Amino acid sequence: MDKTAANAPLAAAPVAMTMGDPSGIGPEIALKAWMSSRQQGSPFFLIADPAHIGRLARSSGLDVPVQTIDEGDLRDAITHIFPKAFPVLPVGHAVDGQPGIVSTEDARPTIASIEKAVQLVSTGAASALVTNPITKDALYRSGFAHPGHTEFLGELAQRYYGVHVHPVMMLWCEELAVVPVTIHISLKKVLSGLTRELIVETARITAFDLRTKFGIAQPRLAISGLNPHAGENGSMGSEDRDIIAPAVADLIAEGIQARGPLPADTMFHAAARKTYDAAICMYHDQALIPIKTIAFDSGVNITLGLPFIRTSPDHGTAYDIAGKGIARADSLLASLALATRLVRAPMDKAA
């Protein structure tokens, strides 16, 4: 799988970035991403409270001039402003954002930032969406009804694009791409939530987006087992034999290059990774542990199945280091680079 960003002209519209939880490291790494990108990176703008971002830059000792921009003419504003100042589009709410302190008061602007970003992408004012980490607990306490970012973006796709989607979470780095079939549910619920149909739908969407967004003509999917040794033909659990194997057969019948169920403990070493383009895993940690071991600071979360491009750092809000000036922007920069590459991909094919 060629995961290297192509050398192509920049997209006509800039990338929209959400502020994430303002009490976490999101706004800080956004400032650092601008410092790294202002001369040679792809232009982006942040949807946040400009006053809060300005205060954070000063308190963090970051030499970042913040400039409020208008929604009316984002492309020209970004072209002229981005090399000189960090462009921030007002989210429409004042933000407190005390580092490391959970605030339900900031839940509303956090959600509004995501909604505005999807709206702007849907109109073509932005080319793609990069989201900073959110704190689900604070959002839940304010009435947020979705398990996480991925599911909320699925609802927004229906609101702004008029399409019903099945959003799929893929974690990506240069060496590995993984997709969990079940995501934000407890291990106890995985057994009842894992179905033949869900595996097929998840893998089908993954294969489609690998073709259409990543340009891989015939994606190769490795389907993990659920139980130790992929169940040992039912002696260590029947799910691999009765649910996963039939799903793999369905995928093969559709013309998708899939194989499995494979023992998960032998899927992620270097030689094994060369045999597939994405690993379809049965539950959250089965997918995320290997990629975070390989690329803890540079992994990217990309949502497949959406009518727009969305990437995000593969880490959380990191309350424990928020406001200390030590948060690294590597994963956010990788998210920006991947979003830009996926926006460019249709141009590359047409060239």
PATORDO-991222 format. One record per residue (C-alpha): residue number from 1; residue in one letter; x, y, z. Coordinates in pm, 1 decimal, decimal comma. Example, Ala and Ser with C-alpha at 12.3 -4.5 7.8 and 13.67 -1.06 7.14 Angstrom:
BEGIN
+-----+---+----------+----------+----------+
:   k : r :     east :    north :       up :
+-----+---+----------+----------+----------+
:   1 : A :   1230,0 :   -450,0 :    780,0 :
:   2 : S :   1367,0 :   -106,0 :    714,0 :
+-----+---+----------+----------+----------+
This chain:
BEGIN
+-----+---+----------+----------+----------+
:   k : r :     east :    north :       up :
+-----+---+----------+----------+----------+
:   1 : M :      0,0 :      0,0 :      0,0 :
:   2 : D :    152,4 :    327,2 :   -114,0 :
:   3 : K :     70,3 :    562,6 :    170,5 :
:   4 : T :    306,1 :    843,2 :     67,5 :
:   5 : A :    144,7 :   1181,2 :      6,7 :
:   6 : A :    157,6 :   1276,8 :   -359,4 :
:   7 : N :    323,7 :   1592,6 :   -487,1 :
:   8 : A :     27,7 :   1778,4 :   -633,0 :
:   9 : P :   -114,4 :   2132,2 :   -630,1 :
:  10 : L :   -285,8 :   2240,5 :   -312,9 :
:  11 : A :   -664,0 :   2206,0 :   -301,8 :
:  12 : A :   -862,0 :   2517,9 :   -387,0 :
:  13 : A :  -1027,6 :   2528,5 :    -44,7 :
:  14 : P :   -847,9 :   2511,4 :    291,1 :
:  15 : V :   -886,5 :   2237,9 :    551,1 :
:  16 : A :  -1124,0 :   2310,5 :    840,3 :
:  17 : M :   -997,3 :   2216,4 :   1187,1 :
:  18 : T :  -1217,1 :   2188,6 :   1495,3 :
:  19 : M :  -1097,0 :   2308,8 :   1833,5 :
:  20 : G :  -1181,0 :   1985,4 :   2020,0 :
:  21 : D :  -1211,3 :   2003,8 :   2398,5 :
:  22 : P :  -1068,2 :   2347,3 :   2484,8 :
:  23 : S :   -945,8 :   2216,2 :   2821,7 :
:  24 : G :   -738,2 :   1947,2 :   2652,7 :
:  25 : I :   -432,5 :   1969,2 :   2429,9 :
:  26 : G :   -626,3 :   2026,9 :   2106,2 :
:  27 : P :   -597,0 :   2407,0 :   2089,1 :
:  28 : E :   -229,9 :   2391,5 :   2193,5 :
:  29 : I :   -131,8 :   2141,2 :   1924,9 :
:  30 : A :   -335,8 :   2340,8 :   1672,8 :
:  31 : L :   -113,9 :   2640,7 :   1748,9 :
:  32 : K :    196,9 :   2425,2 :   1710,6 :
:  33 : A :     64,8 :   2277,7 :   1384,9 :
:  34 : W :     30,7 :   2628,4 :   1242,0 :
:  35 : M :    387,8 :   2708,7 :   1346,6 :
:  36 : S :    508,6 :   2398,2 :   1160,8 :
:  37 : S :    287,6 :   2449,5 :    854,6 :
:  38 : R :    284,6 :   2823,8 :    793,1 :
:  39 : Q :    565,0 :   2822,5 :    535,1 :
:  40 : Q :    544,8 :   2484,0 :    363,2 :
:  41 : G :    235,5 :   2305,5 :    491,6 :
:  42 : S :   -120,2 :   2302,5 :    362,4 :
:  43 : P :   -337,9 :   2597,7 :    470,6 :
:  44 : F :   -599,0 :   2532,9 :    737,2 :
:  45 : F :   -815,3 :   2735,1 :    970,5 :
:  46 : L :   -939,7 :   2665,9 :   1321,4 :
:  47 : I :  -1304,1 :   2696,3 :   1427,1 :
:  48 : A :  -1283,8 :   2821,7 :   1784,6 :
:  49 : D :  -1306,7 :   3129,4 :   2006,5 :
:  50 : P :  -1029,2 :   3364,6 :   1883,5 :
:  51 : A :   -999,7 :   3525,5 :   2226,6 :
:  52 : H :   -938,7 :   3188,4 :   2392,0 :
:  53 : I :   -681,4 :   3087,1 :   2131,0 :
:  54 : G :   -500,6 :   3419,9 :   2174,5 :
:  55 : R :   -490,8 :   3377,5 :   2552,7 :
:  56 : L :   -360,2 :   3024,4 :   2517,4 :
:  57 : A :    -84,2 :   3131,4 :   2277,8 :
:  58 : R :     33,8 :   3395,4 :   2523,4 :
:  59 : S :     13,5 :   3172,5 :   2831,7 :
:  60 : S :    198,5 :   2893,8 :   2647,2 :
:  61 : G :    474,6 :   3125,9 :   2535,4 :
:  62 : L :    404,0 :   3051,8 :   2168,8 :
:  63 : D :    481,0 :   3327,3 :   1920,5 :
:  64 : V :    158,1 :   3289,0 :   1724,8 :
:  65 : P :    -37,1 :   3592,7 :   1605,3 :
:  66 : V :   -405,5 :   3501,0 :   1595,5 :
:  67 : Q :   -631,7 :   3662,3 :   1336,6 :
:  68 : T :  -1008,8 :   3639,0 :   1329,6 :
:  69 : I :  -1142,6 :   3555,2 :    985,6 :
:  70 : D :  -1483,9 :   3578,3 :    820,5 :
:  71 : E :  -1677,2 :   3286,2 :    679,8 :
:  72 : G :  -1765,9 :   3478,1 :    365,5 :
:  73 : D :  -1437,5 :   3442,7 :    181,3 :
:  74 : L :  -1230,9 :   3170,7 :    339,7 :
:  75 : R :  -1014,9 :   3085,2 :     39,3 :
:  76 : D :   -872,3 :   3432,2 :    -16,8 :
:  77 : A :   -845,5 :   3495,8 :    357,1 :
:  78 : I :   -645,2 :   3177,8 :    410,5 :
:  79 : T :   -419,6 :   3238,8 :    111,2 :
:  80 : H :   -315,7 :   3581,2 :    237,4 :
:  81 : I :   -338,3 :   3531,5 :    613,6 :
:  82 : F :   -205,2 :   3180,5 :    678,5 :
:  83 : P :    165,6 :   3253,6 :    617,1 :
:  84 : K :    153,7 :   3548,0 :    859,9 :
:  85 : A :   -106,2 :   3466,9 :   1125,2 :
:  86 : F :   -312,4 :   3177,2 :   1256,7 :
:  87 : P :   -662,3 :   3213,4 :   1104,1 :
:  88 : V :   -946,9 :   3143,1 :   1348,1 :
:  89 : L :  -1311,8 :   3139,2 :   1246,1 :
:  90 : P :  -1532,9 :   3231,2 :   1545,6 :
:  91 : V :  -1737,3 :   2938,9 :   1673,8 :
:  92 : G :  -2005,2 :   3175,9 :   1801,2 :
:  93 : H :  -1961,1 :   3103,9 :   2172,2 :
:  94 : A :  -1720,8 :   3229,1 :   2436,9 :
:  95 : V :  -1482,9 :   2957,3 :   2555,6 :
:  96 : D :  -1330,2 :   2926,3 :   2902,1 :
:  97 : G :  -1098,0 :   2630,7 :   2844,5 :
:  98 : Q :   -902,5 :   2596,2 :   3167,7 :
:  99 : P :   -628,3 :   2338,9 :   3094,3 :
: 100 : G :   -698,9 :   1999,6 :   3246,6 :
: 101 : I :  -1033,3 :   2096,4 :   3400,7 :
: 102 : V :  -1346,0 :   1929,2 :   3259,7 :
: 103 : S :  -1612,7 :   2188,2 :   3176,5 :
: 104 : T :  -1966,5 :   2113,4 :   3065,0 :
: 105 : E :  -1998,0 :   2485,5 :   2985,4 :
: 106 : D :  -1756,8 :   2436,9 :   2695,8 :
: 107 : A :  -1950,1 :   2140,8 :   2555,7 :
: 108 : R :  -2173,4 :   2362,3 :   2343,8 :
: 109 : P :  -1891,6 :   2538,3 :   2154,2 :
: 110 : T :  -1710,8 :   2204,0 :   2117,9 :
: 111 : I :  -2013,3 :   2055,9 :   1940,9 :
: 112 : A :  -2077,3 :   2375,2 :   1744,5 :
: 113 : S :  -1721,5 :   2366,7 :   1608,9 :
: 114 : I :  -1779,9 :   2019,1 :   1464,0 :
: 115 : E :  -2116,1 :   2114,2 :   1317,5 :
: 116 : K :  -1978,5 :   2427,6 :   1153,4 :
: 117 : A :  -1684,9 :   2237,4 :   1004,6 :
: 118 : V :  -1909,2 :   1977,8 :    839,6 :
: 119 : Q :  -2137,4 :   2252,3 :    710,2 :
: 120 : L :  -1842,3 :   2432,2 :    550,5 :
: 121 : V :  -1713,4 :   2113,2 :    389,9 :
: 122 : S :  -2062,0 :   2037,2 :    255,6 :
: 123 : T :  -2072,3 :   2375,1 :     76,6 :
: 124 : G :  -1719,5 :   2348,1 :    -61,2 :
: 125 : A :  -1591,1 :   2635,5 :    152,2 :
: 126 : A :  -1354,8 :   2383,6 :    314,5 :
: 127 : S :  -1194,1 :   2087,5 :    142,6 :
: 128 : A :  -1173,7 :   1845,9 :    435,7 :
: 129 : L :  -1222,5 :   1820,8 :    809,7 :
: 130 : V :   -957,4 :   1759,9 :   1076,5 :
: 131 : T :  -1094,5 :   1720,6 :   1427,5 :
: 132 : N :   -913,5 :   1769,0 :   1755,2 :
: 133 : P :   -987,6 :   1531,6 :   2046,3 :
: 134 : I :  -1304,4 :   1567,8 :   2251,7 :
: 135 : T :  -1387,8 :   1456,0 :   2603,9 :
: 136 : K :  -1693,8 :   1235,4 :   2580,6 :
: 137 : D :  -1769,2 :   1250,6 :   2953,1 :
: 138 : A :  -1814,4 :   1628,9 :   2948,0 :
: 139 : L :  -2030,3 :   1606,6 :   2636,7 :
: 140 : Y :  -2244,5 :   1326,9 :   2780,3 :
: 141 : R :  -2313,0 :   1534,8 :   3091,6 :
: 142 : S :  -2434,8 :   1817,5 :   2869,4 :
: 143 : G :  -2678,7 :   1592,4 :   2682,0 :
: 144 : F :  -2462,7 :   1471,6 :   2390,9 :
: 145 : A :  -2639,7 :   1158,6 :   2264,9 :
: 146 : H :  -2369,0 :    992,9 :   2053,4 :
: 147 : P :  -2105,9 :    736,7 :   2158,8 :
: 148 : G :  -1830,0 :    945,8 :   2000,8 :
: 149 : H :  -1702,1 :   1159,9 :   1715,1 :
: 150 : T :  -1750,4 :    889,2 :   1452,5 :
: 151 : E :  -2118,7 :    836,2 :   1521,5 :
: 152 : F :  -2188,8 :   1211,4 :   1546,3 :
: 153 : L :  -2027,4 :   1268,7 :   1208,6 :
: 154 : G :  -2260,0 :   1006,5 :   1065,0 :
: 155 : E :  -2557,9 :   1210,0 :   1183,8 :
: 156 : L :  -2409,1 :   1530,7 :   1042,4 :
: 157 : A :  -2360,9 :   1360,0 :    705,6 :
: 158 : Q :  -2732,1 :   1293,8 :    699,5 :
: 159 : R :  -2812,6 :   1649,2 :    809,9 :
: 160 : Y :  -2590,9 :   1832,6 :    560,0 :
: 161 : Y :  -2568,3 :   1583,3 :    274,0 :
: 162 : G :  -2905,3 :   1411,0 :    298,7 :
: 163 : V :  -2750,3 :   1063,8 :    296,7 :
: 164 : H :  -2763,3 :    782,7 :    549,6 :
: 165 : V :  -2414,8 :    644,9 :    612,7 :
: 166 : H :  -2246,0 :    377,2 :    817,7 :
: 167 : P :  -1932,2 :    553,7 :    946,5 :
: 168 : V :  -1630,4 :    328,8 :    989,1 :
: 169 : M :  -1324,9 :    417,4 :   1198,9 :
: 170 : M :   -985,6 :    343,7 :   1047,6 :
: 171 : L :   -655,3 :    409,2 :   1224,1 :
: 172 : W :   -374,1 :    470,3 :    977,1 :
: 173 : C :      1,5 :    517,3 :    975,7 :
: 174 : E :    270,8 :    458,0 :    714,3 :
: 175 : E :    313,7 :     96,3 :    823,6 :
: 176 : L :    -38,9 :    -16,1 :    911,0 :
: 177 : A :   -411,2 :     51,8 :    867,5 :
: 178 : V :   -662,2 :   -105,9 :   1106,8 :
: 179 : V :  -1041,8 :    -99,8 :   1128,0 :
: 180 : P :  -1237,8 :   -214,2 :   1436,8 :
: 181 : V :  -1577,5 :   -368,5 :   1356,6 :
: 182 : T :  -1721,2 :   -289,7 :   1700,2 :
: 183 : I :  -1598,3 :     35,8 :   1847,2 :
: 184 : H :  -1709,5 :    214,2 :   2161,4 :
: 185 : I :  -1878,0 :    -69,5 :   2346,1 :
: 186 : S :  -1763,0 :   -283,7 :   2637,1 :
: 187 : L :  -1596,0 :   -619,8 :   2578,1 :
: 188 : K :  -1901,5 :   -782,0 :   2735,8 :
: 189 : K :  -2119,9 :   -636,7 :   2459,3 :
: 190 : V :  -1884,6 :   -728,7 :   2174,2 :
: 191 : L :  -2013,9 :  -1087,3 :   2164,7 :
: 192 : S :  -2374,2 :   -979,4 :   2116,3 :
: 193 : G :  -2285,7 :   -687,0 :   1888,1 :
: 194 : L :  -2061,2 :   -877,8 :   1648,3 :
: 195 : T :  -2261,0 :  -1008,0 :   1352,9 :
: 196 : R :  -2187,8 :  -1150,2 :   1010,8 :
: 197 : E :  -2369,1 :   -856,6 :    853,3 :
: 198 : L :  -2171,6 :   -595,5 :   1050,4 :
: 199 : I :  -1839,6 :   -751,4 :    953,2 :
: 200 : V :  -1938,5 :   -759,9 :    584,5 :
: 201 : E :  -2064,2 :   -400,5 :    585,7 :
: 202 : T :  -1754,2 :   -271,0 :    765,3 :
: 203 : A :  -1517,0 :   -452,4 :    530,5 :
: 204 : R :  -1717,9 :   -350,0 :    223,5 :
: 205 : I :  -1696,5 :     19,6 :    317,1 :
: 206 : T :  -1325,9 :    -17,0 :    392,8 :
: 207 : A :  -1256,7 :   -173,9 :     53,7 :
: 208 : F :  -1462,2 :     93,2 :   -124,4 :
: 209 : D :  -1280,5 :    383,8 :     40,0 :
: 210 : L :   -940,4 :    223,8 :    -11,9 :
: 211 : R :  -1024,5 :    217,0 :   -382,6 :
: 212 : T :  -1187,1 :    557,7 :   -414,9 :
: 213 : K :   -991,3 :    765,2 :   -162,6 :
: 214 : F :   -654,6 :    589,5 :   -143,5 :
: 215 : G :   -641,3 :    479,1 :   -507,2 :
: 216 : I :   -575,7 :    108,9 :   -434,9 :
: 217 : A :   -724,6 :    -82,1 :   -727,8 :
: 218 : Q :   -773,5 :   -412,7 :   -544,7 :
: 219 : P :   -753,4 :   -366,6 :   -167,8 :
: 220 : R :   -638,0 :   -666,1 :     33,5 :
: 221 : L :   -818,4 :   -714,8 :    364,2 :
: 222 : A :   -696,6 :   -932,9 :    650,1 :
: 223 : I :   -987,1 :  -1030,3 :    876,0 :
: 224 : S :   -890,0 :  -1109,7 :   1233,7 :
: 225 : G :  -1040,7 :  -1377,0 :   1449,3 :
: 226 : L :  -1209,5 :  -1298,8 :   1778,0 :
: 227 : N :  -1085,1 :  -1577,0 :   2003,4 :
: 228 : P :   -732,1 :  -1704,9 :   2071,5 :
: 229 : H :   -593,0 :  -1885,8 :   1765,9 :
: 230 : A :   -904,3 :  -1775,0 :   1572,1 :
: 231 : G :  -1108,3 :  -2021,1 :   1775,1 :
: 232 : E :   -916,7 :  -2340,9 :   1690,1 :
: 233 : N :  -1211,0 :  -2465,4 :   1481,2 :
: 234 : G :  -1456,8 :  -2399,4 :   1760,8 :
: 235 : S :  -1261,0 :  -2543,9 :   2052,0 :
: 236 : M :  -1185,6 :  -2193,6 :   2186,0 :
: 237 : G :  -1511,4 :  -2029,5 :   2089,5 :
: 238 : S :  -1756,2 :  -2069,7 :   1802,2 :
: 239 : E :  -1771,0 :  -1707,2 :   1682,0 :
: 240 : D :  -1477,0 :  -1738,9 :   1442,8 :
: 241 : R :  -1630,2 :  -2045,8 :   1274,9 :
: 242 : D :  -1995,5 :  -1941,6 :   1282,5 :
: 243 : I :  -1980,5 :  -1562,6 :   1231,5 :
: 244 : I :  -1645,2 :  -1444,8 :   1097,7 :
: 245 : A :  -1568,8 :  -1723,9 :    848,6 :
: 246 : P :  -1909,6 :  -1690,7 :    675,7 :
: 247 : A :  -1857,5 :  -1312,0 :    658,3 :
: 248 : V :  -1522,8 :  -1364,7 :    486,2 :
: 249 : A :  -1690,4 :  -1602,6 :    239,9 :
: 250 : D :  -1952,3 :  -1335,5 :    165,2 :
: 251 : L :  -1681,7 :  -1078,8 :     95,5 :
: 252 : I :  -1494,3 :  -1312,6 :   -136,7 :
: 253 : A :  -1821,0 :  -1383,9 :   -322,0 :
: 254 : E :  -1854,9 :  -1007,1 :   -377,4 :
: 255 : G :  -1510,6 :   -996,4 :   -537,6 :
: 256 : I :  -1332,3 :   -841,6 :   -238,2 :
: 257 : Q :   -986,0 :   -977,2 :   -160,8 :
: 258 : A :  -1039,5 :  -1090,8 :    197,4 :
: 259 : R :   -890,6 :  -1371,6 :    402,9 :
: 260 : G :   -950,2 :  -1494,1 :    752,9 :
: 261 : P :  -1034,4 :  -1536,5 :   1028,6 :
: 262 : L :   -667,2 :  -1499,9 :   1116,7 :
: 263 : P :   -515,8 :  -1533,6 :   1465,5 :
: 264 : A :   -478,6 :  -1175,3 :   1584,1 :
: 265 : D :   -152,2 :  -1242,1 :   1764,8 :
: 266 : T :     31,3 :  -1313,2 :   1436,7 :
: 267 : M :   -124,2 :  -1042,9 :   1215,9 :
: 268 : F :     82,1 :   -739,7 :   1302,9 :
: 269 : H :    450,8 :   -824,2 :   1273,8 :
: 270 : A :    642,1 :   -661,5 :    987,8 :
: 271 : A :    624,0 :   -951,2 :    741,0 :
: 272 : A :    251,3 :  -1004,6 :    798,7 :
: 273 : R :    171,4 :   -635,3 :    746,7 :
: 274 : K :    313,5 :   -651,9 :    394,1 :
: 275 : T :     43,2 :   -898,0 :    289,7 :
: 276 : Y :   -258,5 :   -669,7 :    332,7 :
: 277 : D :   -371,5 :   -308,6 :    294,9 :
: 278 : A :   -599,1 :   -299,9 :    600,5 :
: 279 : A :   -667,1 :   -527,0 :    896,8 :
: 280 : I :  -1033,2 :   -566,3 :    992,4 :
: 281 : C :  -1041,7 :   -634,3 :   1367,4 :
: 282 : M :  -1330,2 :   -746,2 :   1582,6 :
: 283 : Y :  -1310,4 :   -495,9 :   1867,1 :
: 284 : H :  -1157,8 :   -162,0 :   1961,8 :
: 285 : D :   -838,2 :   -257,2 :   2144,6 :
: 286 : Q :   -758,4 :   -546,3 :   1911,6 :
: 287 : A :   -716,6 :   -283,0 :   1638,5 :
: 288 : L :   -578,1 :     11,9 :   1832,4 :
: 289 : I :   -311,5 :   -155,7 :   2044,7 :
: 290 : P :    -92,1 :   -262,1 :   1749,5 :
: 291 : I :   -110,6 :     69,4 :   1565,0 :
: 292 : K :    -48,2 :    275,6 :   1876,7 :
: 293 : T :    248,4 :     55,0 :   1955,1 :
: 294 : I :    389,3 :    120,1 :   1608,6 :
: 295 : A :    294,6 :    488,5 :   1571,1 :
: 296 : F :    190,8 :    633,6 :   1905,7 :
: 297 : D :    279,0 :    992,1 :   1809,9 :
: 298 : S :    195,3 :    987,4 :   1438,6 :
: 299 : G :   -112,4 :    771,4 :   1387,8 :
: 300 : V :   -421,5 :    914,8 :   1219,4 :
: 301 : N :   -789,5 :    840,1 :   1273,2 :
: 302 : I :   -985,4 :    860,9 :    946,5 :
: 303 : T :  -1359,8 :    805,7 :    921,1 :
: 304 : L :  -1454,5 :    593,9 :    620,6 :
: 305 : G :  -1801,3 :    582,4 :    468,7 :
: 306 : L :  -1861,9 :    958,3 :    487,9 :
: 307 : P :  -1933,6 :   1182,1 :    186,8 :
: 308 : F :  -1644,3 :   1403,7 :    301,7 :
: 309 : I :  -1289,3 :   1355,9 :    426,8 :
: 310 : R :  -1237,1 :   1353,6 :    801,8 :
: 311 : T :   -912,6 :   1281,9 :    982,8 :
: 312 : S :   -808,4 :   1323,2 :   1344,5 :
: 313 : P :   -516,0 :   1253,4 :   1577,4 :
: 314 : D :   -531,6 :    903,4 :   1720,8 :
: 315 : H :   -487,9 :   1027,7 :   2079,0 :
: 316 : G :   -716,8 :   1183,9 :   2334,2 :
: 317 : T :   -736,5 :   1516,8 :   2515,5 :
: 318 : A :   -439,6 :   1439,5 :   2745,6 :
: 319 : Y :   -567,4 :   1647,0 :   3038,1 :
: 320 : D :   -260,5 :   1552,1 :   3239,3 :
: 321 : I :    -28,9 :   1756,7 :   3015,7 :
: 322 : A :   -272,0 :   2023,2 :   2891,2 :
: 323 : G :   -135,4 :   2374,6 :   2938,7 :
: 324 : K :    218,1 :   2256,3 :   3017,4 :
: 325 : G :    356,6 :   2328,7 :   2671,5 :
: 326 : I :    484,8 :   1974,9 :   2618,5 :
: 327 : A :    210,5 :   1829,9 :   2398,1 :
: 328 : R :    338,1 :   1711,4 :   2059,9 :
: 329 : A :    158,0 :   1797,8 :   1736,6 :
: 330 : D :    293,5 :   1501,7 :   1536,0 :
: 331 : S :    -37,0 :   1316,0 :   1504,4 :
: 332 : L :   -226,9 :   1634,3 :   1420,5 :
: 333 : L :     27,8 :   1723,4 :   1152,0 :
: 334 : A :     -1,3 :   1369,9 :   1014,0 :
: 335 : S :   -380,4 :   1413,4 :   1010,2 :
: 336 : L :   -347,5 :   1736,5 :    812,6 :
: 337 : A :   -106,4 :   1573,4 :    568,6 :
: 338 : L :   -332,9 :   1274,4 :    511,2 :
: 339 : A :   -644,8 :   1490,7 :    468,2 :
: 340 : T :   -460,8 :   1700,3 :    210,3 :
: 341 : R :   -337,4 :   1391,5 :     29,6 :
: 342 : L :   -690,1 :   1248,0 :      9,0 :
: 343 : V :   -825,8 :   1576,7 :   -121,4 :
: 344 : R :   -555,8 :   1579,6 :   -387,2 :
: 345 : A :   -608,5 :   1217,9 :   -491,8 :
: 346 : P :   -878,4 :   1281,7 :   -755,3 :
: 347 : M :   -653,8 :   1550,5 :   -907,0 :
: 348 : D :   -367,2 :   1302,0 :   -918,8 :
: 349 : K :   -576,1 :   1047,9 :  -1105,6 :
: 350 : A :   -698,4 :   1305,4 :  -1354,1 :
: 351 : A :   -349,5 :   1443,8 :  -1422,2 :
+-----+---+----------+----------+----------+
